[in-house]
């Protein structure tokens, strides 16, 4: 009695196949229900199937850093751009380098794809610079009156909660210079008053340079060039506004425009940079009814921020202002009335989307390089759709050939194989549909190829098990014991085969980028599902079918006919016959 119990236990608990079938059926129902409840009834499609935009970004040389365009900085930029796009929930965006100085960004159509296109090339070079002087945004021709400083506009930011209220933190309005000459002198004076500028202005010995005539001032070439650039800058011109800070090092003073173009600034060297920002979030201020971006600094950045606010709070307007410069444009220039540390807030003419965009850019850091859009190409889904149609036709033909082979060679067993393929297909489809919103997985052409290849892997597992059963029947065993004895041997073979396939898929996923990863991911997923289906569906169904008369009796169309398989006579039966015939002779 002990031997039979041990045999049942060795079958892996398949004496009750209903439990395993119930488990996988519950999983299939749960996944299908989750798919419909979530509203994602179809898998997300990649750029080759859904269409989208392909952007080529070209790295620009950095002033004073001839070796800035290198592999490390390019890989860092790829990582930051990828995190920005993924932070917006865009699926299957591809970011990869091309050559030594180009980055290719493929963004499929879908939710937030427009926002992603606007952010991929944003360098997010954020600096906190002291304001040396500010005037209206228009250039000042020689000998003409400059525009009124009242056009500097409203403040676009406030400091942290420790700062004064918005009314006291407003941008200072400075009196405009009467001409380009006196405006240039204002630049010189501002540079001389600043403690840290790189260019230095020398005077002719007068104690007060502001009272000395312009002819006695002898500014050096750098200061003269900055004066000329400041007076000639036209911030009302979008192109000029975008190029105002090009080629300027963070440690040098510079000129910049407000983001609205209604003011231009002379700014001192950068005191705090974007890399000193630890986190940024978009928030809605209920009291003021505005959107703002709150920033938390790193420990090092907090000390820098405290130093600059302490210095500025002791200055007179406009030197008590600091400008928040993002990619060369001043998005804020609040006054500082007390020493601040730890955090800051950027507020102004933000709506929810613009605040979230800025917070997203700042959260994932500044790009180590500046980029320009080299090409922007719209990708249509027509070509991908044609390739997908061709791939699906090829897959259907392959599946049809597999079915024909199974029916012709395994006959009734083909029914079990087809049910297992159907179960595998349902699990694969529902999981792919749910992985879209969960992890951003999107189905592309290589992923479809991986799913087609998986048909062969799954069918191979069935064939291994069926052949083991047929071998047991050839040895003279009946179907039910043959099913249980064949399982341990087939199980080892299936696990080894699937392990090799999964290992290959994992290695391919780790060492490749882009669309090839879609192929590897799908191949690995379907390989794992093959193990689940064979263990929890194929084996239990085979156990149940072995109890039916059609299969147990070895019907010619069952695929398990002992005569067609060339089965040997039962060994136990032949021994009993010999024993009966020899007994009379011994008597």
C-alpha positions in Angstrom: 0.0 0.0 0.0 2.9 2.3 0.7 4.3 2.1 -2.9 1.1 3.4 -4.6 0.9 6.4 -2.2 4.5 7.3 -3.0 3.7 7.1 -6.7 0.9 9.5 -6.4 3.0 11.9 -4.4 5.7 11.8 -7.0 3.4 12.9 -9.7 3.6 16.4 -8.5 0.2 16.5 -6.9 -1.5 15.9 -10.2 -3.8 13.4 -8.8 -6.1 16.4 -8.4 -5.7 18.3 -11.7 -8.8 20.4 -11.0 -6.9 22.5 -8.6 -4.2 23.6 -11.0 -6.8 24.2 -13.7 -8.8 26.3 -11.3 -5.8 28.4 -10.4 -4.8 29.3 -14.0 -8.5 29.9 -15.0 -8.8 32.3 -12.0 -5.6 34.1 -13.2 -7.0 34.4 -16.7 -10.3 35.8 -15.5 -8.6 38.2 -13.2 -6.2 39.5 -15.9 -9.0 39.8 -18.4 -11.2 41.6 -15.9 -8.4 44.0 -15.0 -7.8 44.7 -18.6 -11.4 45.8 -19.2 -11.7 47.6 -15.9 -8.6 49.7 -16.6 -9.9 50.6 -20.0 -6.7 49.4 -21.7 -8.1 46.6 -23.9 -5.3 46.8 -26.5 -1.5 46.9 -26.0 0.2 50.2 -26.5 2.0 50.5 -29.8 5.5 51.7 -30.5 6.5 54.4 -32.9 6.9 52.0 -35.8 3.2 50.9 -35.4 1.5 54.0 -34.1 3.6 56.7 -35.8 5.2 59.6 -34.0 8.1 62.0 -34.2 11.8 61.3 -34.6 14.1 64.1 -33.3 17.9 64.4 -33.9 19.7 66.5 -31.4 23.2 67.7 -32.1 25.5 68.6 -29.2 27.1 72.0 -29.3 30.6 72.9 -28.2 30.9 74.4 -24.8 32.9 77.6 -24.3 36.2 76.9 -22.6 35.5 73.1 -22.6 36.7 71.7 -25.9 36.4 68.1 -24.6 32.9 68.5 -23.2 31.4 66.4 -26.1 32.5 63.0 -24.9 31.0 59.5 -24.4 30.4 60.1 -20.7 28.5 63.4 -21.2 26.5 62.0 -24.1 25.4 58.9 -22.1 24.5 61.1 -19.2 22.4 63.3 -21.5 20.6 60.2 -22.9 19.8 59.0 -19.4 18.4 62.4 -18.4 16.3 62.8 -21.5 15.0 59.3 -21.1 13.9 59.9 -17.5 12.3 63.2 -18.5 10.2 61.5 -21.2 9.3 58.5 -19.0 8.4 60.9 -16.2 5.6 62.3 -18.5 4.2 58.7 -19.0 5.2 58.5 -22.7 5.4 54.8 -23.8 8.2 53.3 -25.9 10.2 56.4 -26.4 13.6 55.6 -27.7 16.7 57.7 -26.8 20.1 56.6 -28.1 23.3 58.1 -29.3 24.2 58.2 -33.0 27.9 58.8 -33.7 29.9 61.0 -31.4 27.7 64.1 -31.1 24.1 63.2 -32.0 21.2 61.8 -30.0 18.2 60.3 -31.7 14.8 60.6 -29.8 11.8 58.6 -31.1 8.6 59.6 -29.5 5.4 57.7 -30.5 2.0 59.3 -30.6 0.1 59.2 -27.4 -0.5 60.8 -24.0 1.9 63.7 -23.3 3.9 63.1 -26.4 3.7 66.8 -27.3 5.1 67.8 -24.0 7.9 65.3 -24.4 8.9 66.8 -27.7 9.2 70.2 -26.1 11.4 68.9 -23.3 13.8 66.5 -25.0 16.2 69.2 -26.1 15.7 71.6 -23.2 19.2 71.8 -21.6 17.8 73.0 -18.3 20.9 75.0 -17.5 19.6 76.6 -14.4 21.6 79.3 -12.6 21.0 81.8 -9.8 22.8 85.0 -10.7 22.9 88.3 -8.9 21.2 91.2 -10.9 23.7 94.0 -11.6 21.3 96.2 -13.6 18.0 95.9 -15.5 16.4 98.0 -18.2 13.6 97.7 -20.8 13.9 95.0 -23.4 14.5 97.1 -26.5 18.0 98.2 -27.7 19.2 101.7 -27.1 20.6 103.4 -30.3 23.4 105.8 -29.8 22.2 109.2 -28.7 18.5 108.2 -28.3 16.5 107.8 -25.1 16.3 104.3 -23.8 13.0 102.7 -23.2 11.3 103.1 -19.9 12.3 100.7 -17.2 8.7 100.3 -16.2 8.4 97.8 -19.0 10.4 95.3 -16.9 7.1 93.6 -16.0 5.9 91.8 -12.9 8.0 89.4 -10.9 8.0 85.9 -12.1 9.2 84.3 -8.9 9.3 84.5 -5.2 11.8 83.0 -2.8 11.0 80.3 -0.2 8.4 80.7 2.5 10.9 82.7 4.5 11.0 85.5 2.0 8.9 88.6 2.1 5.4 88.7 0.6 4.9 89.1 -3.2 4.4 92.9 -2.8 7.8 93.4 -1.2 9.4 90.7 -3.4 8.6 92.5 -6.6 11.1 93.3 -9.3 12.8 96.6 -8.8 12.1 99.2 -11.4 15.2 101.1 -12.3 15.5 104.4 -13.9 16.6 104.0 -17.5 19.8 105.5 -18.8 19.4 108.5 -21.1 21.5 107.1 -23.9 23.6 104.1 -25.0 26.7 105.9 -23.6 25.3 106.3 -20.1 23.8 102.9 -20.3 27.2 101.5 -21.0 28.6 103.4 -18.0 25.9 101.8 -15.9 27.2 98.4 -17.0 30.7 99.4 -16.0 29.6 100.8 -12.7 27.6 97.6 -12.0 30.6 95.4 -12.8 32.8 97.4 -10.5 30.3 97.2 -7.7 30.0 93.4 -8.1 32.6 91.6 -6.0 33.1 88.6 -8.2 33.0 89.5 -11.9 35.7 88.1 -14.1 36.1 91.2 -16.3 37.3 94.2 -14.3 36.7 97.8 -15.0 39.5 100.2 -14.3 39.1 103.9 -13.8 41.3 106.9 -14.4 41.8 107.6 -10.7 38.5 109.3 -9.9 37.1 108.4 -6.6 33.6 108.2 -7.9 33.5 106.7 -11.4 29.8 107.6 -11.8 30.7 111.3 -11.6 33.7 111.0 -14.0 33.1 111.7 -17.7 32.8 108.7 -19.9 36.0 109.6 -21.8 38.1 109.0 -18.6 36.9 105.4 -18.2 39.1 102.8 -19.6 37.2 99.5 -19.4 39.0 96.4 -20.6 38.0 94.6 -23.8 35.7 92.1 -22.0 33.8 94.8 -20.2 33.5 96.9 -23.3 32.2 94.0 -25.3 29.6 93.3 -22.5 28.6 97.0 -22.6 28.1 96.9 -26.3 26.1 93.6 -26.1 23.9 94.9 -23.4 23.0 98.2 -25.1 22.4 96.5 -28.5 20.4 93.6 -27.1 16.8 93.5 -28.4 14.8 91.2 -26.1 11.6 91.7 -28.1 13.3 89.6 -30.9 12.8 85.9 -30.0 15.9 84.8 -31.9 18.0 87.4 -30.2 16.5 86.5 -26.8 17.4 82.8 -27.3 21.0 83.6 -28.2 21.7 86.3 -25.6 23.6 84.0 -23.2 25.3 81.8 -25.8 29.0 81.0 -25.2 29.0 82.4 -21.7 30.7 80.5 -18.9 28.9 80.2 -15.6 31.7 82.0 -13.8 31.4 85.1 -16.1 28.9 87.9 -16.0 26.4 87.9 -18.9 23.4 89.6 -20.3 20.0 88.0 -20.5 16.4 88.7 -21.3 13.2 88.0 -19.4 11.1 85.1 -20.7 8.5 87.6 -21.9 11.1 89.8 -23.6 10.1 93.0 -21.8 13.3 93.4 -19.8 17.0 92.8 -20.2 19.4 92.1 -17.4 23.1 92.4 -16.7 23.9 89.5 -14.5 26.9 88.6 -12.3 28.6 85.2 -12.2 26.4 82.2 -11.3 26.3 81.5 -7.6 24.0 78.4 -7.6 23.5 76.0 -10.5 20.8 73.5 -11.4 22.9 70.6 -10.2 22.4 72.0 -6.7 18.7 71.4 -6.9 17.7 68.2 -5.2 14.0 68.1 -6.1 11.4 70.2 -7.8 7.6 70.0 -7.7 4.7 71.8 -9.2 2.2 73.1 -6.6 -0.9 75.2 -6.5 -0.9 78.0 -3.9 -4.4 78.1 -2.5 -3.9 81.5 -0.9 -2.6 83.3 -3.9 -4.4 81.2 -6.4 -1.4 80.6 -8.6 0.8 77.7 -9.8 4.4 77.7 -8.7 7.4 75.4 -8.7 9.0 74.6 -5.3 12.7 73.6 -5.2 14.7 71.8 -2.6 18.4 72.2 -2.6 21.1 69.7 -1.8 23.2 70.3 1.3 25.9 72.0 -0.8 23.4 73.9 -2.8 21.6 75.1 0.3 24.9 76.6 1.6 25.5 78.4 -1.7 21.9 79.7 -1.7 22.3 81.0 1.8 25.5 82.7 0.9 24.1 84.6 -2.1 20.9 85.6 -0.3 22.9 86.9 2.6 25.1 89.0 0.3 22.2 90.3 -1.8 20.0 91.2 1.2 22.6 93.8 2.2 22.5 95.5 -1.3 20.4 98.3 -2.7 17.9 97.8 -5.6 18.4 96.4 -8.1 21.6 94.7 -6.7 19.4 93.0 -4.0 17.8 90.9 -6.7 18.8 87.5 -8.0 17.8 86.2 -11.4 16.7 82.6 -11.9 18.1 82.0 -15.4 16.9 78.9 -17.2 18.6 78.2 -20.5 19.8 81.8 -20.8 16.4 83.4 -20.1 15.4 85.0 -16.8 12.2 83.4 -15.5 12.3 85.2 -12.2 14.2 88.1 -10.6 12.9 88.6 -7.0 14.3 90.9 -4.4 16.0 89.4 -1.3 15.3 91.1 2.0 16.7 88.4 4.3 19.0 85.4 4.3 17.4 82.3 2.9 18.4 78.6 2.8 17.2 75.2 1.9 14.4 75.9 -0.6 12.9 78.4 -3.1 9.8 78.9 -5.1 9.4 80.0 -8.7 6.0 81.6 -9.4 4.5 83.9 -11.9 2.6 83.3 -15.1 2.5 79.5 -14.8 -0.4 77.3 -15.6 -0.5 73.7 -14.4 1.2 72.3 -17.5 4.0 74.8 -17.7 4.6 74.4 -13.9 4.7 70.6 -14.2 7.0 70.9 -17.3 9.5 73.0 -15.5 9.4 70.8 -12.4 9.9 67.7 -14.5 13.0 69.3 -16.2 14.5 70.4 -12.9 13.8 67.2 -11.1 15.8 65.1 -13.5 18.7 67.5 -13.7 20.5 69.7 -16.2 21.9 68.2 -19.3 25.7 68.3 -19.3 25.7 69.6 -22.9 23.7 72.1 -25.0 21.8 70.7 -27.9 20.2 72.0 -31.0 17.5 70.3 -33.0 19.2 69.1 -36.2 16.2 67.4 -37.8 12.6 66.7 -36.8 10.8 64.0 -38.8 7.2 62.9 -38.5 6.9 59.1 -38.7 3.7 57.7 -40.1 2.3 54.4 -39.1 1.7 53.3 -42.7 5.0 51.5 -43.2 4.8 49.9 -39.8 1.2 48.9 -40.4 2.2 47.2 -43.6 5.1 45.4 -41.9 2.8 44.4 -39.0 0.3 43.0 -41.4 3.0 41.1 -43.2 4.3 39.8 -39.8 0.8 38.8 -38.7 0.2 37.0 -42.0 3.5 35.1 -41.5 2.5 34.3 -38.0 -0.9 33.0 -39.0 0.7 30.9 -41.7 3.2 29.5 -39.2 0.5 28.8 -36.7 -1.6 27.1 -39.4 1.3 24.9 -40.3 1.8 24.0 -36.6 -1.9 23.1 -36.3 -1.8 21.0 -39.5 1.3 19.1 -38.2 -0.2 18.5 -34.8 -3.5 17.2 -36.2 -1.8 15.0 -38.8 0.8 13.5 -36.4 -0.8 13.7 -33.0 -4.5 13.6 -33.9 -6.6 13.8 -30.7 -3.6 15.2 -28.8 -3.7 18.2 -31.1 -6.9 19.3 -29.2 -5.0 19.5 -26.0 -2.1 21.4 -27.7 -4.5 23.9 -29.3 -6.2 24.6 -25.9 -2.8 25.2 -24.4 -1.9 27.6 -27.2 -5.2 29.4 -26.6 -4.5 29.7 -22.9 -1.0 31.0 -23.6 -2.3 33.5 -26.1 -4.9 34.9 -23.6 -2.3 35.3 -20.9 0.2 37.0 -23.3 -2.3 39.4 -24.7 -3.8 40.5 -21.3 -0.4 40.9 -19.7 0.9 43.0 -22.6 -2.2 45.2 -22.5 -1.8 45.8 -18.7 2.0 46.3 -18.9 1.4 49.4 -21.1 0.0 51.7 -18.4 2.0 49.9 -15.7 5.5 50.1 -16.9 5.2 51.9 -20.3 5.6 48.7 -22.4 4.7 49.2 -26.0 4.4 46.7 -28.7 6.7 47.2 -31.7 7.6 45.1 -34.7 10.4 43.2 -33.0 8.1 42.5 -30.1 5.6 41.0 -32.5 8.4 38.8 -33.9 9.2 37.7 -30.4 5.6 36.6 -29.8 5.6 34.7 -33.1 8.8 32.9 -32.2 7.2 32.0 -28.9 4.6 29.9 -30.7 7.4 27.5 -31.7 8.8 27.4 -28.1 5.4 26.6 -26.7 4.6 24.0 -29.3 8.0 22.4 -28.6 7.1 21.9 -24.9 3.9 20.1 -25.9 5.7 17.8 -28.3 8.3 16.9 -25.7 5.6 15.8 -23.3 3.5 14.0 -25.9 6.5 12.0 -27.1 7.4 11.0 -23.6 3.9 9.6 -23.2 4.0 7.8 -26.5 7.4 6.3 -25.4 5.8 4.9 -22.3 2.9 3.4 -24.3 5.5 1.8 -26.6 6.9 0.1 -23.5 3.6 -1.6 -23.0 2.0 0.7 -20.3 -1.5 1.9 -20.3 -2.3 5.5 -20.8 -2.9 6.7 -17.2 0.4 5.4 -15.7 2.1 6.5 -18.9 0.9 10.1 -18.4 2.3 10.2 -14.9 5.6 8.4 -15.6 6.3 10.5 -18.7 5.8 13.8 -16.8 9.0 13.9 -14.6 11.2 13.2 -17.6 9.4 15.7 -19.9 9.4 18.3 -17.1 13.1 18.3 -16.8 13.6 18.7 -20.5 11.0 21.5 -20.8 12.6 23.4 -17.8 16.1 23.1 -19.3 14.9 24.2 -22.7 12.9 27.2 -21.4 15.8 28.2 -19.1 18.1 28.4 -22.0 15.6 30.5 -24.0 14.9 32.8 -21.1 18.6 33.3 -20.4 19.2 34.2 -24.0 16.3 36.7 -23.9 17.7 38.2 -20.6 21.2 38.7 -22.0 19.8 40.2 -25.2 17.7 42.6 -23.2 20.6 43.8 -21.1 23.2 44.3 -23.9 20.9 45.9 -26.5 19.0 49.1 -26.8 15.9 50.3 -28.6 13.6 48.0 -30.5 15.7 44.9 -30.0 14.9 45.1 -26.3 11.2 44.7 -27.3 12.0 41.4 -29.0 14.0 40.2 -25.9 11.3 41.3 -23.5 8.5 39.5 -25.4 10.6 36.4 -25.8 11.4 36.3 -22.1 7.8 36.9 -21.1 6.3 34.2 -23.4 9.0 31.7 -22.2 7.9 32.2 -18.6 4.3 31.9 -19.6 5.2 28.6 -21.4 6.3 27.1 -18.1 3.1 28.3 -16.4 0.8 26.9 -19.1 2.6 23.5 -19.4 2.6 23.0 -15.6 -0.9 24.4 -14.7 -2.8 23.7 -17.9 -1.3 21.2 -20.3 -0.4 18.6 -17.7 -3.7 18.8 -15.8 -5.8 18.6 -19.0 -3.7 15.6 -20.1 -4.4 13.9 -16.8 -8.2 14.5 -17.2 -8.2 13.4 -20.9 -6.4 10.1 -19.9 -9.5 9.2 -17.8 -11.8 9.5 -20.8 -12.7 6.4 -22.8 -11.6 8.0 -26.1 -8.0 8.4 -25.0 -7.7 5.6 -22.5 -8.9 2.9 -25.0 -6.3 4.0 -27.5 -8.8 5.1 -30.2 -7.1 5.3 -33.6 -7.8 9.1 -33.7 -6.6 9.7 -30.2 -3.0 9.8 -31.3 -2.2 7.2 -28.6 -3.2 4.0 -30.5 -0.8 1.2 -29.2 -0.9 -0.6 -32.5 0.1 2.4 -34.5 2.8 3.2 -32.0 4.2 -0.4 -32.1 3.6 -1.0 -28.5 5.2 -4.1 -26.9 3.0 -6.8 -25.2 2.4 -6.1 -21.5 5.2 -7.7 -19.6 3.1 -8.6 -16.5 0.5 -10.4 -18.6 3.0 -12.6 -20.4 4.5 -13.7 -17.1 1.1 -14.8 -15.8 0.4 -16.9 -18.9 3.7 -18.7 -18.6 3.0 -19.4 -14.9 -0.4 -21.0 -15.7 1.0 -23.3 -18.5 3.9 -24.5 -16.5 1.9 -25.5 -13.4 0.3 -28.8 -14.8 3.7 -30.1 -15.8 5.1 -29.6 -12.3 2.0 -31.3 -10.9 
